[in-house]
């Protein structure tokens, strides 16, 4: 059984780096990006998510490391 694509299900066309609450759902407790196996995202969305998380980190919206 395949995992659901969160962005397709919620009709999100563009992954926005300013939407911090959505991005936090795909981070581990140590602020790392979850793997494809855990998140269930296709490669296209995984790349867009990684870019959005990196932009949010650079602007200080998300932490690089969390404990």
C-alpha positions in Angstrom: 0.0 0.0 0.0 1.3 3.4 -1.0 1.4 6.3 1.4 -0.7 9.3 0.6 0.9 12.4 -1.1 0.1 15.2 1.4 0.4 18.0 -1.1 -1.8 16.3 -3.8 -4.5 15.4 -1.2 -4.7 19.0 0.1 -4.5 20.5 -3.4 -1.3 22.4 -2.7 0.3 23.3 -6.0 3.3 25.2 -4.7 5.3 24.4 -1.6 5.8 27.8 0.1 8.8 28.3 2.3 6.8 30.8 4.4 4.3 28.1 5.4 6.3 26.9 8.4 3.6 24.8 10.0 3.3 22.6 6.8 7.1 22.3 6.5 7.4 21.2 10.2 5.2 18.1 9.5 8.0 16.8 7.3 10.9 17.3 9.8 12.1 14.9 12.4 12.4 16.0 16.1 16.0 16.8 15.4 14.9 19.1 12.5 16.1 16.9 9.7 14.0 16.3 6.6 12.1 13.0 6.7 13.0 10.4 4.2 10.9 9.4 1.2 9.9 6.2 2.9 8.5 8.0 5.9 6.9 11.0 4.2 5.5 9.1 1.2 6.2 12.0 -1.2 7.2 11.4 -4.8 10.7 12.6 -5.9 9.3 15.8 -7.5 7.6 17.0 -4.2 10.6 15.8 -2.2 12.9 18.1 -4.1 10.6 21.0 -3.8 10.1 20.4 -0.1 13.9 20.3 0.5 14.3 23.6 -1.3 11.5 25.2 0.7 13.0 23.9 4.0 16.5 25.2 3.1 15.1 28.6 2.2 13.1 28.8 5.4 16.2 27.8 7.4 18.3 30.5 5.7 15.8 33.2 6.6 15.6 31.9 10.2 12.0 30.6 10.0 13.1 27.0 10.8 16.0 25.8 12.9 19.0 24.0 11.3 19.4 21.8 14.4 16.9 21.1 17.3 17.3 19.2 20.4 
